[in-house]
Amino acid sequence: MSAAPAERPDPYRTQAHAGPRTVTQLRAALTAASPADREEFEAQLGELDLDDPEEYAALVRSWRHRLVMRTRPAILAAVAASTDPAAPRWTSAEILGADGRQESSR
């Protein structure tokens, strides 16, 4: 019996343990990607309640996600294509299929 092919990660989804692993790494990555984002992150970080670890975790997740959205080439290309009036358009039904599950041909 042959092994199933390894699944390729979806370039449009963030992985739980991908990207910066520490606040220092996140700060450096945000600085490199966008100094304005770094400033906004610092402002939001400075307003967190130190007694609410869930709020801290949510902020870090949000900014890691934003970093991916602003730096991953496949996502940047998709965003650019979405503003191209000549780009092909599909409906949700065409993408997901009639039963609501993603079509394998897309």
Residue pairs with C-beta under 8 A, 6 or more apart in sequence:
9 15
11 72
11 74
11 75
12 74
12 75
12 78
14 64
14 65
14 68
18 64
18 68
19 26
19 29
19 64
19 67
19 68
20 26
20 28
20 29
20 64
20 67
23 45
23 60
26 41
26 60
26 63
26 64
26 67
27 38
27 41
27 42
29 67
29 71
30 37
30 38
30 41
30 63
30 67
31 38
33 67
33 70
33 71
34 70
37 63
37 66
37 67
37 70
41 59
41 63
44 59
44 63
45 59
48 55
48 56
48 59
49 55
68 75
69 75
70 76
81 87
90 106
94 103
95 102
95 103
95 106
96 102
96 103
97 103
